[in-house]
Every structure is written in structure tokens, then in C-alpha cells.
């Protein structure tokens, strides 16, 4: 199926907005349940990477009444999910993705408290990953030990998110983690993808100091990761030279 033209998509989203604005609070929650379970036919999904992508796109255009209703329903669903009620599988993943997309700061405490429970590290891997993504997206400060435990469960999957989770605590903690990563292409790519965000987070702590510490750590890194980091640092240096010129 081909993606709709821009005008067609805009028209479809506007029609969806008009329908959503007519929902009462209980109707809004019911509709969100349908959406998260992949059974909604109101929002166009072509051209979006997730079921919740279209809702995140129109969210700023919705009235404050509807936004408040969505926020309240999502937080209630999150509470149910974290308590082990109802939410599971793709619906749980989509719920956590929506929280990330909306930057829902009100979910910080719920997610942080859940991730600190000993049983968190025993839940299914995909759910743990989505929770960790949400923690990072909302800039929740966990502990160094937490992120190292997350990493140990599966470095291939959690390397990038653990790296950024530690960068929220301190750039040095994140850089120190790199020496523990295996020499695998996938891990190197994950870290390479997160380096721009790492330096964005390092501004307050001192990006120059972070870059120096990262450079000094290169001999301790696995070969594939060292190459990825070196290439990024070289590209950054060239970019800075071009800006200066």
C-alpha cells in the first residue's frame, strides 16, 4: 500500500481531529484502548512508524479538554499495566511509545518507581526495553547500578539505551560503560547512533571534557566500537572546522 499524498493525509488527520473532539471522557478512553490494540480505523497509519504516531502528530492541535482526557487515560492505563493488570504485548509497547512521543513528564514517577522494583529485571525483554526507552526519553535519573544491570541482561539490545541513561547521570559514567561492551557490529552501531544525543546531554557538564574523556578511553574499547567512536569524533572535528571557517 502506498502512502497517501500530503494533502490527503492532512485531510484525513483533520477529519480524525473533528471526531476525537466530539468524544466524551469515557468514549476517549475506549477509543485509546482500540488504538493501542491495533483495532482503530479513525486515524490514518500510512507513513507512520507506529500505531500511536498519528495521535502524537495531532496531539498539539487538540483542545485542552481532549489533551487532558488523553493524559489522564494514558496515566491510568500505565498504572494498570505496571500493576500487572490487562496491558501486555503490543498494546503495552504502544502505550509506552505514546508516553515517549508525547513527552509525558507526569509519567516519570510511575515509570521510575516501577523500574526500581526488583521484579522489573525479570519481566519480558521487550517490555523492559520500552520502559528503559521511556525513562531515557523523559530524562529520568536512575542509578549507575541500574543501567549496568540492564546492560548485563543483553548488551546487543540495551547498549544504546543504557549509554544514554548513564549520560543523564554524568557523561563520565556513560563513557566508562563503553569498556564493558562486546566487540559486535550491532553494539557499535547502537552507540554510534546515540553519540549526537550523548553530546547534547553533555553540554551542561562540559562537552569538551566529555570529548576529551571519550578520546582517552578509546584504547579500552572493543575494536568495532573504537572505530565507530573514532569516525564520529573525526566527523565532529571536521564539522567544527567548517563552522569556524
Secondary structure, DSSP 8 states (H G I E B T S, - for coil): -----HHHHHHHHHHHHHHHHT--HHHHHHHHHHHHTT---SS--TT-SSTTHHHHHHGGGS-HHHHHHHHHHHHHHHHHHHTTSS--HHHHHHHHHHHHHHT-GGGHHHHHHHHTSGGGGGS-HHHHHHHHHHHHHTT----HHHHHHHHHH-HHHHHHHHHHHHHHH-HHHHHHHHTTS-S-HHHHHHHHHHHHHHHHHTTTT-HHHHHHHHHHHGGGS-HHHHHHHHHHHHHHHHHHHHHH-
